[in-house]
Amino acid sequence: MLAVANFHYIRPDFKAAYPSIFGVTPAQFEAQLDKLAQHGDFISQQELIEFTEKPLDKNYILITFDDGLKEQFEYAKPILEKKGIPYIFFINTSVYTDEEISLVHKIHLLRSRIPPHELNEIIANKFSLYLDEAEKMKAHQHYNYDTKATACLKYMLNFKFGYAQQQGIINPLFDYYFDEKSVLGELYLNLEQLTILANEGVLGSHGHYHNPLAMQDKEDLKTELKVSQNFFMDNFGSKATSISYPYGSHAASVGMQKEIKEAGFKMGFTMERAVNSEIYEQRLLLSRFDCNDLPGGKSNLFEHKNIFKNPPLRNWV
């Protein structure tokens, strides 16, 4: 079986006027790796590819990172290398081709400065759009580590508005509070770091823009996948092997695997909180756990049992 752990932010502290992200410190990260090592063997992207054509021979754990953040390279990579643990970093290629901060990170940064109820009011006043009770429930289930107000805000922005509408709301606010060029250089991996990761075989795509891919028009989807793969070809000489679907929900991940395969990807990762019993049958819909869900995380779903003992199994098709 295969359990995949996904991380985002990793930094010494997460102090902010309004906490907007749930990351781990380097010490917490290292301690969690030690706990995970008690459950299975760590596996690399290259080794995992071998099992896309045959059954897994034991219990494996894969470490992944979304969004291509510089802090992942600076804080997580040295710990992983010290312990000899493989990993995959997934990047949004528009950060480099457009030299712009991904909209999702602009939202994170704004939420650290503006309380969520104020952002909700701004959106409601501008668009007269509100979530019904069923949508509020979905929001809380998907963003289960956030407060209700924050979960509703994130759901509204990510699933109720198109990309252009989100930009119309967020960009003016972001430009008021932040200098984009300064933040760009501080937040993301630079091209030199990307090249190191690509040469080590640990770099994957997180799409071009940080959009829910399966919710796009098919032609827009094909274009986005092509542009992302072109970035890999132009800068590293080969296409990305793996893709991590932005947001990772069922609606954002399922129903486009034909296009994902045609774009040259061999593995695709969702955020279905489950263990993969095999990967050769649904290698483009591999499930992952948020790091908080696993042993050593803030909301360990497994309590004191082994993560491979009667776990929830990947079920999305």
Backbone bond lengths (Angstrom), bond angles and torsions (degrees), N, CA, C in turn:
res aa  C-N    CA-C-N  psi(-1)  N-CA   C-N-CA  omega(-1)  CA-C   N-CA-C  phi
1 M - - - 1.464 - - 1.529 109.70 -
2 L 1.328 115.17 162.72 1.463 121.65 -179.13 1.524 109.96 -131.79
3 A 1.331 115.65 125.59 1.461 121.87 171.75 1.525 107.76 -113.03
4 V 1.323 116.60 131.16 1.461 121.36 -178.52 1.522 109.13 -113.27
5 A 1.321 116.42 128.82 1.467 122.41 177.83 1.515 109.16 -104.76
6 N 1.328 116.67 131.23 1.459 120.35 -178.97 1.525 111.43 -116.26
7 F 1.343 115.30 132.09 1.459 123.13 179.97 1.529 109.92 -120.61
8 H 1.328 115.54 155.28 1.459 121.34 173.81 1.528 109.30 -122.70
9 Y 1.320 116.21 -92.58 1.451 120.81 -176.50 1.521 111.53 -80.96
10 I 1.336 115.27 136.97 1.458 121.38 173.58 1.527 107.32 -142.13
11 R 1.318 116.18 113.02 1.464 121.22 -175.30 1.526 109.06 -154.41
12 P 1.339 117.38 163.66 1.466 119.78 -176.28 1.521 114.84 -61.49
13 D 1.348 117.65 -32.29 1.467 119.35 176.64 1.518 109.07 -153.41
14 F 1.330 115.90 165.65 1.469 121.86 -176.15 1.525 110.88 -127.23
15 K 1.324 114.98 39.49 1.458 120.38 -179.84 1.524 110.64 -69.48
16 A 1.310 116.50 131.83 1.466 122.80 177.62 1.515 108.20 -160.99
17 A 1.341 115.49 155.27 1.466 119.49 178.27 1.520 110.52 -57.56
18 Y 1.345 115.83 -41.91 1.463 122.14 177.86 1.522 106.98 -132.07
19 P 1.332 118.19 100.06 1.470 120.62 -177.20 1.527 111.45 -52.08
20 S 1.333 116.03 127.76 1.465 119.86 -173.37 1.515 113.32 -123.26
21 I 1.328 118.14 -6.73 1.455 120.66 -177.95 1.526 109.31 -138.66
22 F 1.338 115.61 158.42 1.457 122.13 179.50 1.527 108.14 -123.50
23 G 1.311 115.70 92.71 1.449 120.38 -179.48 1.517 111.25 -113.06
24 V 1.320 115.58 -165.72 1.456 121.57 179.08 1.524 109.13 -130.12
25 T 1.311 116.20 152.04 1.452 121.00 173.13 1.525 108.34 -82.00
26 P 1.328 118.23 163.02 1.468 119.54 176.59 1.528 112.90 -56.25
27 A 1.325 116.91 -39.20 1.466 119.70 179.46 1.522 111.08 -65.43
28 Q 1.332 116.81 -42.11 1.466 120.69 177.66 1.525 110.78 -65.00
29 F 1.314 116.02 -39.17 1.462 120.85 179.29 1.526 110.59 -61.81
30 E 1.318 116.63 -47.86 1.466 120.25 -179.25 1.519 111.18 -63.53
31 A 1.330 116.60 -41.04 1.461 120.10 179.41 1.525 111.01 -64.51
32 Q 1.340 116.87 -36.90 1.456 119.07 179.72 1.516 111.10 -69.82
33 L 1.309 117.73 -37.95 1.464 120.01 175.80 1.526 111.13 -59.34
34 D 1.324 116.33 -40.08 1.459 120.06 179.27 1.525 111.08 -63.69
35 K 1.332 116.53 -38.10 1.468 120.17 177.97 1.526 111.08 -68.55
36 L 1.330 116.63 -42.63 1.459 120.27 -179.46 1.525 111.50 -64.89
37 A 1.326 116.57 -32.17 1.464 120.66 -179.72 1.520 112.09 -62.65
38 Q 1.318 116.77 -20.11 1.463 120.84 179.12 1.527 112.32 -79.17
39 H 1.338 116.85 -8.43 1.464 120.72 -173.94 1.527 113.72 -106.39
40 G 1.312 118.34 -23.27 1.457 120.20 -178.12 1.518 110.82 -174.39
41 D 1.334 115.97 -176.21 1.463 122.26 179.85 1.529 109.50 -96.42
42 F 1.317 116.49 137.21 1.460 120.51 177.01 1.526 109.61 -74.40
43 I 1.332 115.53 144.41 1.467 120.80 -175.75 1.518 109.95 -131.73
44 S 1.336 116.22 150.04 1.465 121.97 -179.21 1.526 110.51 -96.25
45 Q 1.322 114.98 168.76 1.460 120.71 176.57 1.528 110.68 -60.70
46 Q 1.326 116.53 -44.96 1.462 119.91 -178.59 1.520 111.29 -63.31
47 E 1.326 116.81 -42.86 1.467 120.32 179.85 1.522 110.90 -66.00
48 L 1.322 116.06 -36.58 1.460 120.01 -178.21 1.524 111.70 -67.49
49 I 1.322 116.52 -34.01 1.462 120.61 179.14 1.531 110.57 -56.92
50 E 1.310 117.22 -34.04 1.465 120.32 -179.73 1.522 111.43 -61.82
51 F 1.346 116.34 -27.94 1.460 119.88 -177.64 1.523 113.10 -91.08
52 T 1.336 117.65 6.28 1.465 119.26 173.28 1.526 111.07 -75.55
53 E 1.335 115.83 -10.58 1.464 120.00 -179.48 1.524 112.66 -118.75
54 K 1.332 117.23 -0.19 1.472 119.74 -178.64 1.530 109.02 -153.02
55 P 1.344 117.46 163.00 1.466 120.59 -179.35 1.528 112.79 -65.39
56 L 1.323 115.89 151.69 1.459 121.32 173.01 1.532 109.44 -67.39
57 D 1.327 116.40 143.78 1.460 119.71 -175.69 1.527 113.38 -100.92
58 K 1.349 117.69 -7.56 1.467 121.41 177.91 1.528 108.54 -163.21
59 N 1.313 117.11 -172.51 1.460 121.37 178.83 1.527 110.18 -90.07
60 Y 1.336 114.84 124.62 1.459 120.82 -176.02 1.528 110.96 -121.80
61 I 1.340 114.21 156.46 1.464 122.30 175.33 1.518 108.17 -128.86
62 L 1.336 115.36 131.63 1.464 121.78 177.33 1.523 109.11 -115.63
63 I 1.332 116.53 134.08 1.464 122.56 178.31 1.530 108.88 -102.08
64 T 1.336 116.75 126.51 1.461 120.88 179.70 1.528 110.69 -130.50
65 F 1.345 114.55 157.38 1.456 122.70 177.68 1.525 108.86 -134.19
66 D 1.306 117.55 131.16 1.466 121.57 176.57 1.529 111.06 -99.25
67 D 1.331 115.81 154.85 1.469 125.63 167.10 1.524 115.47 87.88
68 G 1.333 119.83 -8.81 1.462 120.20 174.27 1.512 114.31 62.40
69 L 1.319 117.04 47.70 1.459 121.49 -177.18 1.528 111.27 -86.53
70 K 1.317 116.13 140.11 1.461 121.00 -178.15 1.527 111.77 -60.33
71 E 1.319 117.33 -34.93 1.463 120.73 -178.81 1.532 111.53 -63.02
72 Q 1.322 117.41 -27.60 1.457 120.26 176.42 1.531 110.41 -64.19
73 F 1.322 115.58 -41.24 1.463 121.70 179.21 1.521 110.53 -69.11
74 E 1.327 116.14 -41.71 1.461 121.12 -173.30 1.529 112.88 -77.60
75 Y 1.335 117.33 -35.69 1.461 120.15 -173.99 1.536 114.00 -107.24
76 A 1.338 116.78 -40.19 1.467 119.42 -175.63 1.522 112.50 -84.26
77 K 1.323 117.28 -42.81 1.468 120.86 -174.89 1.533 112.54 -57.69
78 P 1.333 119.70 -45.90 1.479 118.39 178.98 1.527 113.21 -60.94
79 I 1.322 117.13 -36.19 1.467 120.40 178.90 1.524 110.15 -67.28
80 L 1.316 115.96 -44.22 1.460 120.90 179.73 1.532 111.06 -62.57
81 E 1.325 116.13 -42.96 1.466 119.63 -179.39 1.518 111.10 -67.51
82 K 1.322 116.71 -38.27 1.465 120.25 177.65 1.518 110.97 -59.71
83 K 1.323 116.44 -37.36 1.462 121.65 -177.26 1.533 112.58 -92.24
84 G 1.335 117.02 -5.05 1.459 120.17 -179.43 1.517 113.59 69.32
85 I 1.330 116.36 33.77 1.462 121.59 -177.17 1.533 109.74 -102.89
86 P 1.321 118.66 124.87 1.471 121.37 178.08 1.527 111.93 -76.54
87 Y 1.333 116.32 168.98 1.463 121.13 -173.05 1.520 109.14 -166.34
88 I 1.344 116.31 171.54 1.462 122.77 172.00 1.522 108.46 -133.65
89 F 1.340 117.22 133.04 1.454 122.79 171.78 1.532 108.25 -103.57
90 F 1.326 117.51 126.41 1.469 122.15 178.61 1.524 109.80 -105.97
91 I 1.348 116.48 131.24 1.467 121.53 -174.30 1.525 111.68 -121.67
92 N 1.339 116.10 150.36 1.465 123.16 168.81 1.515 108.03 -91.47
93 T 1.322 117.40 117.14 1.461 120.27 -171.71 1.527 114.00 -75.27
94 S 1.334 118.80 -17.79 1.464 120.22 178.05 1.520 111.75 -64.54
95 V 1.319 117.09 -25.00 1.471 121.10 177.65 1.526 109.92 -55.53
96 Y 1.322 116.29 -34.74 1.464 121.34 -174.77 1.527 112.45 -96.33
97 T 1.316 117.85 -36.97 1.464 119.07 179.90 1.525 111.93 -75.95
98 D 1.333 117.53 -35.25 1.461 121.54 -178.34 1.523 113.19 -100.96
99 E 1.327 116.08 -11.47 1.470 122.13 -177.01 1.524 110.56 52.30
100 E 1.322 114.59 50.03 1.458 121.76 179.16 1.524 109.90 -133.85
101 I 1.314 115.55 147.54 1.460 120.81 175.34 1.518 109.02 -71.79
102 S 1.331 116.58 136.37 1.458 120.46 177.32 1.521 109.56 -58.99
103 L 1.313 114.86 143.10 1.455 119.94 -177.42 1.525 111.27 -57.48
104 V 1.322 116.88 -37.79 1.461 120.43 -178.98 1.521 111.43 -60.02
105 H 1.335 117.33 -35.83 1.461 120.19 -179.44 1.525 111.39 -79.53
106 K 1.320 116.88 -30.28 1.466 118.76 172.12 1.528 109.65 -60.99
107 I 1.327 115.60 -39.84 1.473 120.45 178.33 1.519 110.19 -64.41
108 H 1.333 117.24 -44.74 1.465 120.77 178.38 1.526 110.82 -57.34
109 L 1.332 115.51 -46.19 1.459 119.82 -177.16 1.530 111.56 -67.45
110 L 1.314 117.02 -40.73 1.470 119.70 177.31 1.518 111.27 -63.98
111 R 1.325 115.89 -39.56 1.460 119.38 179.99 1.520 111.83 -65.74
112 S 1.321 117.37 -21.08 1.460 120.03 176.31 1.526 111.73 -77.40
113 R 1.340 116.30 -16.25 1.460 121.62 -178.56 1.530 113.52 -107.73
114 I 1.338 116.38 -30.73 1.470 121.28 -173.69 1.528 108.45 -118.58
115 P 1.335 119.10 130.71 1.468 119.92 179.42 1.524 111.28 -62.99
116 P 1.336 118.25 145.86 1.465 121.03 -173.74 1.522 113.95 -59.45
117 H 1.332 118.61 -34.49 1.460 119.01 -178.73 1.531 110.73 -65.86
118 E 1.349 118.22 -30.77 1.461 120.34 177.27 1.527 111.15 -70.03
119 L 1.339 116.44 -41.05 1.464 119.28 177.05 1.527 110.78 -65.49
120 N 1.318 117.38 -38.67 1.461 120.65 176.19 1.528 110.89 -60.57
121 E 1.315 116.73 -40.49 1.464 120.85 179.75 1.522 111.46 -66.77
122 I 1.326 116.40 -39.55 1.472 120.26 178.14 1.522 110.37 -59.65
123 I 1.322 116.13 -44.71 1.468 120.77 -179.15 1.523 110.88 -67.37
124 A 1.333 116.54 -44.82 1.468 120.54 -179.12 1.523 110.81 -61.19
125 N 1.320 116.72 -41.78 1.468 120.26 -178.57 1.524 111.72 -69.24
126 K 1.331 116.00 -34.00 1.466 119.63 -176.56 1.522 112.43 -79.31
127 F 1.351 116.97 -35.11 1.464 120.05 -171.98 1.526 114.16 -120.78
128 S 1.330 118.25 -6.78 1.469 121.61 -177.01 1.532 110.62 50.96
129 L 1.324 115.45 44.47 1.457 121.47 -176.44 1.522 109.07 -122.14
130 Y 1.343 115.13 128.65 1.457 120.14 -177.89 1.536 109.08 -131.92
131 L 1.310 116.30 155.86 1.459 121.05 176.30 1.520 109.42 -85.57
132 D 1.358 116.05 139.22 1.459 118.84 173.03 1.529 108.65 -82.87
133 E 1.321 117.57 178.04 1.458 120.83 -174.09 1.532 112.23 -64.00
134 A 1.339 116.42 -38.00 1.469 119.55 179.13 1.529 110.49 -64.75
135 E 1.315 116.86 -39.48 1.459 120.74 179.29 1.523 111.08 -69.58
136 K 1.333 116.77 -36.61 1.463 119.68 176.37 1.527 110.79 -62.17
137 M 1.341 115.61 -37.91 1.463 119.73 178.43 1.524 110.42 -65.92
138 K 1.343 116.41 -43.15 1.455 120.64 177.45 1.531 110.85 -61.46
139 A 1.320 115.39 -40.26 1.459 120.40 179.98 1.522 110.67 -61.40
140 H 1.318 116.08 -44.96 1.461 120.36 -178.38 1.529 111.40 -68.29
141 Q 1.337 117.69 -34.51 1.462 121.28 178.82 1.520 110.90 -69.72
142 H 1.337 116.40 -41.28 1.467 120.00 -176.70 1.525 111.15 -74.50
143 Y 1.326 117.08 -40.03 1.464 121.68 -179.56 1.532 108.96 -109.90
144 N 1.316 114.49 62.57 1.459 120.07 -170.01 1.524 114.32 -73.94
145 Y 1.324 117.83 -7.60 1.462 119.41 176.97 1.534 112.24 -98.23
146 D 1.329 116.43 1.97 1.456 121.14 -179.11 1.518 111.45 -102.95
147 T 1.335 115.95 162.23 1.454 120.20 170.27 1.524 108.67 -67.12
148 K 1.332 117.16 164.31 1.460 120.59 -179.10 1.531 111.55 -60.44
149 A 1.329 116.20 -41.61 1.468 119.34 -179.02 1.520 111.05 -64.29
150 T 1.326 116.16 -42.07 1.463 120.01 -179.87 1.524 110.95 -69.54
151 A 1.338 116.93 -40.94 1.467 120.44 178.85 1.525 110.60 -60.49
152 C 1.317 117.00 -43.08 1.473 120.90 179.91 1.520 110.71 -66.13
153 L 1.332 116.49 -39.31 1.459 120.39 178.01 1.522 110.62 -61.63
154 K 1.319 116.98 -48.17 1.458 121.20 -177.84 1.523 111.10 -65.61
155 Y 1.330 116.75 -39.99 1.461 120.10 179.12 1.529 110.36 -65.59
156 M 1.322 116.68 -42.57 1.463 121.28 179.74 1.523 110.60 -58.78
157 L 1.324 116.18 -48.58 1.455 120.30 -177.19 1.526 112.03 -68.66
158 N 1.319 116.56 -43.49 1.468 120.17 -171.11 1.518 114.52 -83.23
159 F 1.352 117.54 -24.85 1.458 119.16 -173.30 1.528 114.62 -123.63
160 K 1.323 118.51 -11.13 1.468 120.82 -178.72 1.525 112.59 -106.00
161 F 1.313 116.42 -18.72 1.454 120.21 -177.65 1.516 111.13 -116.87
162 G 1.314 115.57 147.55 1.443 120.33 171.50 1.517 110.03 -76.87
163 Y 1.320 115.77 170.75 1.463 120.66 -176.13 1.531 111.38 -60.23
164 A 1.322 117.26 -43.03 1.466 120.37 -178.62 1.531 111.32 -64.79
165 Q 1.326 117.00 -39.06 1.456 120.44 177.94 1.530 111.30 -65.19
166 Q 1.328 115.77 -42.38 1.464 119.33 177.32 1.523 110.80 -59.51
167 Q 1.328 115.47 -44.10 1.457 119.22 179.51 1.524 111.24 -59.89
168 G 1.333 116.27 -40.74 1.457 120.56 -179.47 1.514 112.89 -62.07
169 I 1.330 116.35 -30.33 1.463 121.17 178.74 1.526 111.15 -83.04
170 I 1.328 115.60 -48.93 1.460 121.37 -167.48 1.528 113.67 -83.54
171 N 1.333 118.05 -42.83 1.468 119.62 -172.28 1.527 114.15 -58.03
172 P 1.333 119.52 -46.51 1.478 118.42 178.65 1.526 112.88 -61.71
173 L 1.328 116.44 -39.25 1.466 119.88 177.96 1.523 110.95 -65.50
174 F 1.340 115.78 -43.34 1.463 120.02 -178.42 1.527 110.33 -63.39
175 D 1.319 116.95 -43.34 1.469 120.40 -178.60 1.527 111.27 -64.43
176 Y 1.306 116.97 -26.46 1.468 120.79 178.42 1.526 111.09 -72.58
177 Y 1.330 116.65 -38.26 1.463 120.74 -173.60 1.524 114.13 -95.68
178 F 1.359 118.60 -24.13 1.457 120.81 -170.99 1.525 111.98 -135.51
179 D 1.342 115.08 156.79 1.458 122.13 170.13 1.531 107.46 -98.33
180 E 1.326 116.86 111.79 1.460 120.57 -170.84 1.522 113.05 -61.22
181 K 1.317 118.43 -43.75 1.463 120.66 -176.30 1.527 111.68 -63.25
182 S 1.328 116.15 -38.14 1.463 119.23 178.90 1.523 111.03 -66.87
183 V 1.327 115.88 -45.25 1.459 120.54 -179.34 1.523 110.55 -65.08
184 L 1.321 117.26 -37.73 1.466 122.32 -178.52 1.522 111.03 -56.33
185 G 1.334 116.34 -47.03 1.451 120.32 -178.32 1.515 113.70 -70.82
186 E 1.334 115.97 -27.91 1.458 120.29 -179.07 1.526 112.89 -82.76
187 L 1.331 116.59 -30.46 1.458 120.71 -168.85 1.524 114.15 -87.33
188 Y 1.339 117.01 -41.06 1.464 120.20 -168.23 1.523 113.53 -106.70
189 L 1.325 114.30 157.08 1.456 121.25 169.32 1.521 109.93 -56.00
190 N 1.340 117.59 141.39 1.457 119.83 174.79 1.525 109.64 -91.48
191 L 1.325 116.60 172.66 1.461 120.64 -174.59 1.526 112.12 -63.64
192 E 1.322 117.40 -34.65 1.469 120.14 177.12 1.523 110.89 -62.63
193 Q 1.325 116.77 -42.99 1.464 120.74 178.26 1.522 110.91 -66.63
194 L 1.335 116.89 -40.20 1.461 120.67 177.38 1.522 110.89 -60.09
195 T 1.316 116.39 -40.96 1.465 120.87 -178.91 1.522 110.74 -64.43
196 I 1.326 116.69 -40.01 1.467 120.73 176.08 1.530 109.97 -59.50
197 L 1.322 116.10 -47.53 1.463 120.74 -178.47 1.532 111.23 -64.96
198 A 1.343 116.58 -41.62 1.463 120.07 179.80 1.525 110.50 -63.41
199 N 1.328 116.58 -42.03 1.470 120.36 179.57 1.524 111.71 -65.59
200 E 1.323 116.51 -27.20 1.463 120.76 178.34 1.527 112.07 -86.31
201 G 1.335 117.03 -3.64 1.461 120.82 177.90 1.508 114.21 74.04
202 V 1.362 116.88 29.22 1.463 119.95 -175.48 1.535 112.03 -123.12
203 L 1.324 117.21 23.63 1.460 121.03 -177.84 1.526 109.94 -113.36
204 G 1.337 116.29 136.09 1.460 121.88 177.35 1.514 110.31 -136.56
205 S 1.326 116.40 172.88 1.462 122.54 -178.72 1.523 111.21 -95.04
206 H 1.317 115.07 143.23 1.474 122.92 172.23 1.536 108.30 -115.16
207 G 1.349 114.32 30.34 1.450 120.69 -173.45 1.516 110.43 83.85
208 H 1.321 116.19 174.18 1.468 119.98 176.70 1.527 108.12 -79.54
209 Y 1.310 116.14 -69.48 1.457 120.58 170.00 1.535 107.85 -87.42
210 H 1.288 116.34 162.93 1.473 120.49 177.99 1.521 107.93 -86.10
211 N 1.348 116.28 65.16 1.463 122.64 -178.21 1.525 110.61 -106.51
212 P 1.355 117.78 150.42 1.468 119.78 171.65 1.532 108.99 -68.73
213 L 1.311 117.53 100.24 1.461 122.61 -165.94 1.523 113.75 -60.30
214 A 1.327 117.89 -45.23 1.464 120.72 -175.45 1.525 112.72 -70.23
215 M 1.319 117.70 -10.37 1.459 121.31 -180.00 1.521 111.86 -95.24
216 Q 1.334 116.45 4.82 1.453 121.20 -179.94 1.527 111.35 -93.44
217 D 1.322 115.57 158.77 1.456 122.06 168.84 1.530 108.22 -58.43
218 K 1.340 116.91 142.15 1.462 121.34 -174.55 1.529 112.72 -57.44
219 E 1.317 117.27 -40.09 1.461 119.18 -179.27 1.521 111.14 -69.17
220 D 1.343 116.91 -38.34 1.467 119.90 175.56 1.517 110.55 -64.51
221 L 1.340 115.95 -38.79 1.456 120.77 178.12 1.519 110.44 -61.47
222 K 1.325 116.98 -48.55 1.460 120.76 -179.34 1.523 111.40 -60.01
223 T 1.324 115.57 -40.43 1.466 119.93 179.16 1.516 110.89 -64.39
224 E 1.323 116.91 -44.51 1.461 120.31 -179.05 1.521 111.38 -63.25
225 L 1.332 117.00 -43.16 1.466 120.41 179.27 1.533 111.02 -64.55
226 K 1.315 115.96 -39.93 1.469 120.46 179.66 1.519 111.01 -64.37
227 V 1.334 116.16 -44.47 1.466 120.04 -179.32 1.531 110.80 -63.45
228 S 1.322 116.20 -40.81 1.463 119.50 178.75 1.524 111.17 -63.81
229 Q 1.331 116.22 -45.45 1.470 119.26 179.43 1.531 111.44 -66.95
230 N 1.329 117.65 -33.95 1.466 120.48 176.84 1.526 111.00 -61.62
231 F 1.340 115.68 -37.29 1.469 119.55 177.27 1.526 110.25 -61.07
232 F 1.323 116.44 -44.03 1.468 120.17 178.94 1.527 110.77 -64.00
233 M 1.325 116.77 -43.12 1.463 120.20 -179.80 1.525 111.11 -64.45
234 D 1.323 116.77 -45.54 1.463 121.34 -176.07 1.529 112.42 -66.76
235 N 1.326 116.84 -34.45 1.461 119.94 -173.46 1.526 114.07 -100.75
236 F 1.341 117.48 -26.84 1.458 119.70 -173.52 1.528 113.34 -126.30
237 G 1.331 117.23 -4.90 1.455 120.88 173.93 1.508 116.42 84.14
238 S 1.319 118.13 1.47 1.466 120.76 177.48 1.525 109.46 -155.40
239 K 1.317 115.85 159.88 1.455 120.71 179.66 1.525 110.92 -74.83
240 A 1.327 115.65 158.03 1.459 120.69 173.66 1.522 109.06 -68.74
241 T 1.313 115.79 138.70 1.461 121.69 179.27 1.522 111.41 -79.85
242 S 1.345 115.91 -38.76 1.462 121.21 -172.47 1.521 110.62 -123.28
243 I 1.324 114.63 154.36 1.460 121.23 175.41 1.523 109.08 -134.02
244 S 1.317 114.91 137.35 1.461 122.60 173.39 1.525 106.75 -105.31
245 Y 1.342 116.84 123.30 1.462 120.47 -175.40 1.528 110.48 -76.32
246 P 1.335 118.26 120.63 1.463 120.48 178.06 1.529 111.85 -53.30
247 Y 1.296 116.27 136.03 1.474 127.03 -177.06 1.521 111.60 73.85
248 G 1.316 118.74 -37.48 1.455 121.14 170.14 1.510 117.23 71.96
249 S 1.338 118.33 3.21 1.465 120.32 179.41 1.522 110.17 -71.45
250 H 1.330 116.36 169.15 1.463 120.79 177.99 1.525 110.13 -58.26
251 A 1.326 116.79 -46.28 1.468 120.99 -178.01 1.524 112.02 -65.41
252 A 1.328 116.83 -29.70 1.458 121.24 -177.45 1.527 113.29 -88.94
253 S 1.342 116.96 -9.17 1.468 119.91 -171.05 1.520 115.48 -121.56
254 V 1.319 118.06 -29.54 1.463 121.42 -169.25 1.531 111.27 -99.98
255 G 1.343 115.59 138.38 1.449 120.47 174.13 1.511 114.77 109.47
256 M 1.315 118.13 4.08 1.474 120.97 -177.15 1.522 111.31 -130.75
257 Q 1.337 117.26 17.15 1.457 119.59 -172.53 1.530 112.37 -66.60
258 K 1.328 117.36 -25.99 1.467 120.13 175.24 1.533 109.66 -61.51
259 E 1.336 116.43 -45.47 1.464 121.07 179.88 1.529 111.59 -68.37
260 I 1.331 116.06 -36.27 1.468 120.25 178.72 1.537 110.05 -63.55
261 K 1.316 116.04 -43.79 1.466 120.46 179.42 1.525 110.72 -65.34
262 E 1.338 116.77 -43.47 1.463 120.90 -179.46 1.521 111.95 -63.14
263 A 1.345 116.77 -27.68 1.462 120.83 179.20 1.524 112.35 -77.58
264 G 1.338 116.90 -6.44 1.458 120.44 174.65 1.511 115.69 102.52
265 F 1.322 117.66 6.48 1.463 119.79 179.34 1.529 110.63 -82.71
266 K 1.329 115.96 141.16 1.461 121.71 179.46 1.519 112.79 -101.11
267 M 1.345 116.61 -22.30 1.463 120.82 178.15 1.519 109.24 -140.57
268 G 1.347 115.88 142.82 1.457 121.55 176.77 1.514 109.98 -132.03
269 F 1.330 116.40 139.36 1.464 121.53 -173.77 1.525 111.75 -118.81
270 T 1.327 115.40 129.42 1.461 122.69 176.50 1.530 108.01 -101.38
271 M 1.355 115.42 -170.44 1.462 120.44 170.38 1.522 110.10 -118.73
272 E 1.338 117.00 32.25 1.462 119.89 169.81 1.522 107.24 -66.91
273 R 1.323 117.18 121.89 1.463 120.62 -176.03 1.530 109.18 -78.41
274 A 1.325 115.44 89.10 1.460 120.19 -174.96 1.527 109.71 -162.77
275 V 1.325 114.28 165.84 1.461 122.85 175.02 1.523 108.37 -97.01
276 N 1.326 116.25 143.93 1.459 121.69 176.52 1.521 109.27 -91.31
277 S 1.342 116.78 116.89 1.464 119.10 178.61 1.520 110.62 -70.17
278 E 1.320 116.46 -35.79 1.466 124.00 173.61 1.520 107.37 -144.13
279 I 1.322 117.44 168.76 1.467 118.29 176.22 1.524 113.37 -124.04
280 Y 1.326 117.55 -11.70 1.462 118.40 -175.78 1.525 112.56 -74.52
281 E 1.342 118.28 -21.61 1.463 120.23 -178.85 1.525 112.02 -81.98
282 Q 1.334 118.02 -37.98 1.456 122.24 -178.78 1.526 109.80 -134.74
283 R 1.315 116.13 58.94 1.458 120.28 -174.62 1.521 113.61 -69.41
284 L 1.330 117.79 -14.53 1.464 121.18 177.80 1.521 112.76 -98.47
285 L 1.341 116.44 5.88 1.466 122.00 176.07 1.529 109.86 -135.54
286 L 1.313 116.03 50.92 1.460 120.33 -179.31 1.528 109.71 -77.59
287 S 1.313 115.86 134.76 1.463 121.52 -177.25 1.530 110.85 -83.87
288 R 1.339 114.31 155.52 1.472 120.64 177.45 1.521 109.75 -140.86
289 F 1.315 114.75 154.49 1.451 122.06 171.27 1.524 109.74 -102.33
290 D 1.313 116.70 140.68 1.461 119.17 163.48 1.525 107.10 -62.51
291 C 1.329 116.53 144.24 1.466 119.35 -177.58 1.527 112.48 -56.39
292 N 1.336 116.62 -29.98 1.464 120.25 179.93 1.523 112.54 -65.80
293 D 1.350 117.09 -22.48 1.463 121.38 -177.26 1.528 113.22 -79.15
294 L 1.316 116.97 -15.20 1.459 121.45 -169.85 1.530 112.02 -102.09
295 P 1.329 117.31 165.69 1.465 119.91 176.67 1.525 111.14 -49.91
296 G 1.326 115.25 132.38 1.455 120.78 -175.65 1.506 113.14 91.66
297 G 1.349 117.34 -9.99 1.455 121.56 178.26 1.515 112.42 -88.84
298 K 1.338 115.68 173.25 1.464 120.85 -175.49 1.524 112.74 -70.68
299 S 1.330 117.19 -27.55 1.468 120.78 -177.46 1.521 109.81 -132.23
300 N 1.307 116.35 58.98 1.460 123.05 -177.01 1.529 111.34 -53.17
301 L 1.329 116.07 116.50 1.466 121.17 -179.59 1.524 112.30 -77.08
302 F 1.330 117.04 -11.85 1.462 120.22 -170.30 1.523 113.30 -106.64
303 E 1.314 117.48 -1.87 1.463 122.51 179.99 1.526 109.75 49.94
304 H 1.329 118.04 -116.89 1.464 119.74 -176.26 1.533 113.08 -107.21
305 K 1.314 117.65 10.99 1.466 118.48 -177.81 1.522 111.44 -99.99
306 N 1.313 115.24 161.86 1.447 121.41 178.21 1.525 109.49 -66.96
307 I 1.335 117.14 139.02 1.468 120.30 -175.87 1.528 112.41 -66.29
308 F 1.337 117.61 -16.34 1.461 120.33 179.97 1.530 112.67 -100.04
309 K 1.325 117.45 7.63 1.462 120.91 178.48 1.529 109.59 -97.72
310 N 1.331 116.13 104.61 1.474 122.92 -178.34 1.530 112.28 52.25
311 P 1.324 118.17 52.43 1.468 120.47 -177.95 1.532 110.98 -82.42
312 P 1.338 117.76 166.01 1.466 119.47 167.12 1.524 108.30 -65.65
313 L 1.323 117.87 134.34 1.458 121.62 -176.08 1.528 112.11 -106.10
314 R 1.324 115.29 148.07 1.464 121.17 179.21 1.524 109.83 -51.69
315 N 1.349 115.49 133.81 1.450 119.23 -174.20 1.537 113.40 -135.48
316 W 1.324 117.77 -9.74 1.471 120.20 -176.46 1.518 110.86 -72.92
317 V 1.332 115.04 136.77 1.476 120.86 177.33 1.516 109.59 -137.26
